[in-house]
Amino acid sequence: MHSYVPPITDYRFLLTEVLGFDAAMAELNKADTETDLAVTILEEGGKFCAEQLHPINSSGDAEGSSLENGAVRTPSGFADAYRQFAAGGWTSLSADPAYGGQGLPFILQLWLDEMLSAANLSFGLFPGLTRGAAEAIAAHGSEALKSIYLPPMISGAWTGAMALTESGAGTDLALLKTKAEQSGDGTYVITGTKIFISSGDHDFGGNVVHLVLARLPDAPPGVKGISLFLVPKFAPDAAGDFTTRNAMSVGALEKKMGIHAQPTCVMNYDGATGWLVGEPHCGLAAMFTMMNAERLMVGIQGLGVAGAAYQQASAYARERLQGRGTDGGAGPVAIIEHADVRRMLLNVRAFVEAGRALAGWTALQLDRAHGHNDAAERAKSDGFVALLTPVVKAAFTDFGFESAVQAQQVFGGHGYIREWGMEQYVRDARIAQIYEGTNGVQAIDLVGRKLALGGGSVVEGFFDLVAMEIDEASAGSDLIVAAKTRDALLLLREATKVLHGASIDQGGAAAVDYLRLFALVALGWMWTRMAVAAKKGTSPLHHAKLCVADFFAQRVLPQAQGLAVSIAAGERPVMALPSEAF
């Protein structure tokens, strides 16, 4: 395999020419965090990913994590790499300075996540899940819990995990059975078994802080009876030192299709000591603080894997000699000369570069939601982030898996052989469509909940923003991507009207197609932005942006028409066949 090359040039282009990073930071009173500093941070993070994490990606997949006498062992090199990662300050990048974080813009965190996922997806889950757990504790935990647990989690000395799923309670958490009982000293006794717990344990040293959903004895039925508890691997002793092994253990490691290096645990809580996070029976709302952060991270995993797979496939296509060229010469020629190979590579690149831009824009909105001086602007940006979260999670992971498959296809038979590394990208990418809420659930969330935010004002505000920028880009311009995106936006607006107030069946039947249509419009908007910037430049990068924007407009955006037809067909074609006939 070729070495991983962090996309620093693209990051700089987006920061300076597309996203207006310096102006955005000045508006948030963070003018000291300017583009050159941001690029330097990304360069150093990329260097760590390329030099330390990518070299152990394939070997980690082959070796996998293991369970030996109740202890989890991660693959060779992972523990040392994590300690170096933490020592370099990468676990604290965007965290609250009050607890030892650096407080840097979230766009740097999200793009670091992209590079982590590209270089070593299994490794990236450790800091990602820890960050999500820390955010949930920061938002809902008591001052005592925050002061004790946040500093070591942010520094990377401790890690975090979330424990939701049970064998009988997956998407429907109302069915969970894990119990919590008061012990009389302010703590709770947690009893139950959870499955599919990523980063549930490891051999990095330090504590592992689990956030566990459980029911109190007086809990009402359903999701309104769920509470959230902090359950550490090591509990404090009488002196306050974390030396007491808690009554929790790894029962088994799941045997999975991909992310073999990541220890996905069956966790047994056998009367473990826990602390309530937030109010009783309000655990689901608290957990969704972590879940929403993780859903953005998972979307970026799809983006990262797609970018890494593209790098390998494009390099292979330039080197592999097969067949004759279009001039009819004797050949052989590099397969990059064949139109079908170019089609596959451009499909991947068209997603990756627009996805990277949309991720950056969404991250800046998150920074605005947290730090803008104007409450109305904070609320507006918060609404946009809520609206786009299921889109980023589901569309990026769908496109990410499709991209990994297409990149593998460029290799032909070699792509099916392990030593070339492409089959690992396919296997690893697949999980991102499933965990943190399956992509079908994300689509239903978009249609059933997010379209109704603010009585529909949030989605209409987003559409108005996209329409305004497309109109500005089209004025006196011949940009095909702007015109095609406008056409797709009209289809999306019409589909949105149809789905407002739709029945459960109608919304469920249309949801996946609607989310993909929404994503195509959002990516077209980003390609419009990039094309506008590229027309002002003369470099090879600017020329390449215009070429890929044109490909997206003419070969990808036409999918919008078919999706709109499917949405308009309603629920009857989906629901007509009786259940017993399946």
N, C-alpha and C positions, 0 to 999 in steps of 0.2 A: 504493500500500500504506500501511497505517497503521504508525505507529512501533511498535517493539518495546517492551513494558512488562515489565520484570523482575518476577518473582513474589515480591517481597519480603514482602508481607503474608502470603502462604502460608508462606514460610520461617519467619517469626516465629511463626505459629500452630503449625507443626510443632515448632519448637525449644522453645517454652514449654509447649504443651498436650498434645503427643502423644509426643515423643521424650525428654523429660526431659533436655534438653541440659546444664543447669547441674549437675545431679546426676551425670551421666555424666562431665563434666569434673572435678568434685571427686573422683570415684572414681579418676580417672587422674592425680591430682595436678596438674591444669591449671585450677584454679579461677579463675585470672586471665583465662582465656579464657571469659568469660561471654556470655550471650545478647546483650546490647546491643552488645558489641564484635563478635560474630559477625555481627549484622544490619548494623552499620555497614560491615564489610568487604564483605558481599554487596551492599549498596547501591552502594558505590563500584565494585565489579566490574560490577554491572548497568548502572551509568551508562556505563562504558566500552563495554560491549557495545551498548547502545542508541544511543549518540552517535557512536561511532567505527566499529564493525564492521557493524551492521545497514545503515547507508547505503551500504556498498560491497559488500553481498552480491549484489544483483541485477546491478550493473554488473560485478562480478568474474565472475559466471556468464556474462554476455554476452561479455566480453573474453577470459576464460580465460587460463591460463598458456601460454607459448610457448617454443620452443627456437630461438634465433638464434645461428648460428655456434658451436654447442656450449654456449651459455650459456642458462640458464633465466631467463625473465622472468615474474614474477608480475603480476597485473593492477594497474592504477593504484590507489594508495593502500595496497596490502598491505604493502609494505616499511616505509613510514612508520608504519603502524598497529602492525606488529610491534615496531618500535623503541620506540614509546610504551608498548606493552604490557609490554615487558621493563623499561623505565625505571620504570614504576609498581610494579615488584616482583611482578607477577602470575605470572611464571614460577617464582618461588621459594616460593609460598604454603605448601605442605605439605612442602617439602624439608628435609633434615637440616641443622640449624644448623651442624654441624661443617664443612659445605662451602658455607656462605653462605645456606642456606635459612632460612625463618621458623618452620618446625616447627609450623604451625597444624594444627588438626584436619582430617582427611581429608574430613569432611562439607562443609567450606567449599570444598575443592578440587572435590569431585564436583558440588556445586551450581553452582560457577563454570563447570564443564564443561557443565552443562545450559544455562546462559545463553549460553555461547560457541556451542554447537551450535544454539541457537535463533536467534541473531543472525547467525551466519556459520559454517556447518559446515566449509567448506573451510579457513578461517583456523584454526579450533580444532584441526585436526589437527597443525599445526606445534608448538605447545607441548605437546600431548598426547603425541605420539610422542617428543618430547625428554625428557619426564618419564619415560616408560616405559624409554627407553634408559638414562637416568641411574640408575634403580632397578636395572636389571640389572647395570650396572657396579658400583654400590654393594654389591650382594649377592654378586657373584662375581669382581670385578676385583681385581688386586693393589693394594697400598697406593700404589704408584707411579702406576698408571693412575688410581686414584681421586683422588689429590692433583692430578694434571695436568688431568684432563678434567671432573671433577664441578663445580668452582667456575664455569667459564665456561658450562657447560650449564645449571646452576641459575640463574645470573644472566640467562640469555637471550642472552649474547654469542654463544654457539654453539648449534646445534640438533642434533637426533639423528634417526636413521631406523633401521629394522630391515630387513634384506635376507635374506629366507628363500626366497621363491618363485622357481622356475625354470619354463621352458616345459614341462618334463616332470616337474616335482615341485611339486605344489600341496599338497593335504592330505597326500599321502604323501611326506613329506620324506626317507624312506629312499632315494628315487630321485635326490636331488640330486647334481650332478656338479662343482660349483665346487671347485677344488683349493687347498690350502695347502701350501707347502713351506718348511722352515726355511732361513733365509738365513745362519745361522752367527753372527749378532750379537744373537740374542734376538728378532729380528723374523721375520715370515713373509711369503712372497710369495703373494699371492692372485690367482687367475686363474679367471674365469668370468663368466657373465652372469645377472643377476637381473631379474625382471619385476615389475610392479605395486608399485613401491617408492614409497610415499607420502612426500612431503617429501624426496625423494632429493636435490634441489638447489633453490636459490632465489637471489634477488638481495638478500637482507637484509644481506649482509656477514657476516664471521666464518666459522667452520669449520662443516662438516657432518660429524657423527660417525656412521658407519654401523656397525651390529653385523651381521656377515655370518656365515652358516653355511657351512662348507666342510669338506672331508675332507683329513686328513693322509695321506701315502703309505702309512703302516702301519695305516690305519684299518680296523677290522673292518666287515663289510657291515652294511647296515641303519642304523637310527637310532642304534645304539650306536657308530657310527663317525663321528658328526658332532661337530665342534668349533666354538666360537664365537670370532670375531675382531673386534677393534676396528680399523676402517679409516677414518681421517679424510680428508676432502677435501684438507686441507693437513697435511703431515707435518712434524715438527720438523727444523730444520737443525742444523748442528754446534753452534750457540750455544743450541739449545733453543727457538728462535723458530719459530713455525708459518708458514713462508714457502715451503716446498717443495711444489709442486703434485703430489699423489699421482697414480699411474698409474690413475686411475679417471675415467670420463666418462659423461655421459648420452647414450645412443645414440638415444633417442626419447622423446617423451611419449605416453602412452597416450591414445587418443581415446575418451572415456567418455560414458556416458549422463548422468551428473551430476557433482557436485563439480568443475566445470570449472576453477575458480580454483586448485584444488589440483594441483601438479605431480606426477603419478604417472609415475614414470620407469622406463625400461629402463636398467639400470645395467651398464656394462662395467667389469670389473676386469682390467686388462691388466698383470699383474705388480705389483699395488698392494702397498704396505707395510702390514702389519697386525700387531697384537699379540694374543696369546692371552688370552682372558677365561676364567678358571676353568681346569679341568683338561682335558688332551687327551681327546677322545672323549666329553666330558660337555656338549657345547654345547647339546643340546636342553633339558636341565634348566635350564641357565642362561637360555636364551632364553625359557623358559616363565615366568620371573620377569617378563619384559617382557610376554609374551603375556597373562598373567592380568590384569595391570594394564590392558592395552589392551582386554581384553574387557569389563571394567567400564566403561571410558570409552566404548566403542562402544555399549553398552547405553544409556548416558546420551545418546548422540547421537540414538537413536531417540526418547527422552523429550523432548529439547530441540526437535527438529523438530516433534513432535506438539504441544507446547505453543505453539510459534510459529504453526503452522497453525491451531490452535484460536483464537488471538487474532484472526487475520485473518478467519476464517470467522464468528466470533460477532459481530464488528463489522459485517461485510457483512450478516449476517442481520438485524441491528437497523435497517439503513439501506435495504435493498433492498425496494421495494414491489411486490408481486405478489399477485394473487388476492384472494378475499374472506375475511373472518374467520369464525369459527365462529358468530357471531351473525347471519350472513346479510346483513350490511350491504353497501352498494354497493362498498366497498373503493376502491382497493387497500389492503392492510395490509402491514406489514413481515413478511417471510417467517419471522421468529422466531415468529410466531403459529401457524405450521403445524406440526402434530404430527410429521410426518416430518423436518422440518428440526431440530426439537428433539431427536428421536431420534438423529440423526447427531452433533449437537453434544455431547449427553450421553454418547454412546459414547466420544468422544474425551476429554472432561473426566474421565469416570470412570476412564479409564486414567491420564491425566496426573497427577491429584492423588494417586492411590494409588501410582503409580510413583515420584513425587517422595518420598513418605513412605518407601517401601521402600528407595529409594536412600539416603536419610538414615540409616535404621536399619542398613543394610549397612555404610555408611561408619563409623558409630560402632562396629560390631563389628570393623572393620579397625583402628581406633584401639585398641580393647581388646586385640586380638591382638598389637599391637606394644608396648603400654605399660602393661598391667595388672600390678599387683604380684604377683598370684597366678598361678603357672604353670598351674594347672588351668583358670583362667578364660581365660588366653591361649589355651590349646589349644582350649577350647570355642568361643571366638569365631572362631579361625582355621578350625575345622571348618565353622562356619556360613557364613563367607565363601567357602570352597571350594565348599560345596554350592550356594550361591546365585549364584556367578559365571556358570555357563552359563545359569541361569534369567534373570538380568538381561540378559545379552548377547542371548540368542535371543528371549525373550518381549518385552522392551522394543523390540527392533528390528522384530519382527513387528507388534506393536501400533502401533509408531510409523509404519510404512509404511501399515498399514490406516487409521490416524488421518489421515495426510496425504491419502490418497485420499478419505476421507469429508469432510474439510474442503474439499477441492477440489470435491467433489460439491455442497456447499452453494452454490457459485458458479454452478452450472449451466454453460452454455456459456462464460461469462466465465472459469471456472476452467481452461479448456483453452487460454486465450489468454495468451501470455507476459507481457504488461504487468501482469497482475494478480498475478503472482508465485506462484500456487498450484502450477503445474506444476513449478516449480523444487523446491518442497518434496517433491513426489512423486519426482522424479528423484534428488534428493540422498539421500532417505531409503533408497532401494533398496539402495545399496551396503552399508549397515550390516548387512543380513541376510546378506551374503556375506563381507566381509573379516574378518580375525582369527578365521578358522574359521567355515565356513558354519553356519547355524542347525541344519541337520540333524546336523552333527558335534557341535554343542553338546548337542543332545538325546541323542545316543548317549553322549557323555561323562557326562552326568547319570545315565543309566540304567546304563551299563557300568562306571563308575568311582566316581562320587560317592555313589551309594546304598550302596556297599560300604565307605565310609570308616568306620574304627573298627569294622569288623564289622557295620555297620548302625546303630551307636549314634548317629552324628551326625544322620542323617535322623530317627531316632526321637526324639532330643532336641529337634530343631526342631519336630516334630509335637506333642510334649508341651507345648512352650512355647506354641504357637499354641492348642492345646486348652485349656490353663489360662486363657489370657487371654480366650478366647471364653466359657468357663464363668463367669468373673468378670463379663464384660460382660452376660451373660444373666441373672444373678441379680437377680430383682426388676425386670427390664427387658423392654420389648416391642420391642427392636431387631430388626427383620427381618434386617438384614445379619448379625448374630451368628448367628441360627438358620440362615440359608442357608449361611453359611460353615462352620458345624459340619457340615451335611449334605455339603458338598463335601469337607471334610476326611476324613470317613468313606470317601467314594469314593476319595480319594487314598490313604488308608492301605491299602485293599483292593487297589488297583492296585499299590502298592509291594510288597505280599506276593507278588502274582502274578509280578512282574518280578525279585524277588530270585532269583538263580541261573538266570535265563532263558537260553535258547539265543541265539546271535548273531542269528538270524533273528527270533525272537520279540521280543527287545529292540529290534532295528532297526525292526521293523514298528510297534511301539508308542511309540517314543521321542518323536517330535514331539508326538503327542497327550498323552503323559504330561507332557512339559515344560509344555505349555499348561495342563493341569489343575493342575499344581503352581503355576504362576504365578497362576492365578485364585484359588487358595486363599490364596496369599501376599498378593495385592491385597485379597482379602476381609478378611483379618486386619488390614491397614492401614486399610481402611474401617471396620472395627469399632472400632479404636482411635480414629479420627477422630470417629466418631459418638458414642462415649462422651464424648469431650471436648466435642463440640458441644452435647450435651444439657445441659451445665452453663452454657452461654452464651446470650445473647439477641441478639447482633449479627446483621446480615445475613449475615456470613460463616458464623456458626454455623448459621443456618437453611439456607443454601445447602449446607453440608456434609451435613446430614441429608437434604436432598432428593436429592443426588447419590448418597449412600450407599444410599438406598432404590432408586434407579434401578439401581445396580450389582447390588444383591441380587436384584431381580426381573426384570431384563432382560439381565444379563450372566452372572451366576453359574449360571443354568440350563444354560449350555453344558456345565457339568461332567458332567451326566448323559449327554449324547451322547458326550463324550470317554471316559467310563468304559466305555460299551458298545463303542466302537471298540477300546479297549485289550483288553477281555476277549475280543474276536473272535480274538485270536492272529495268528499269521503266515500261516495258510493262505490267506486271501483275497488277501494280498499276493504270496505266493510260488507260487501254483498255476499261473499262466500261464507256459509255457516261455519262456525268454529269446529263442529264435528267433521267437516269435510277436509280439514287440513291433515 
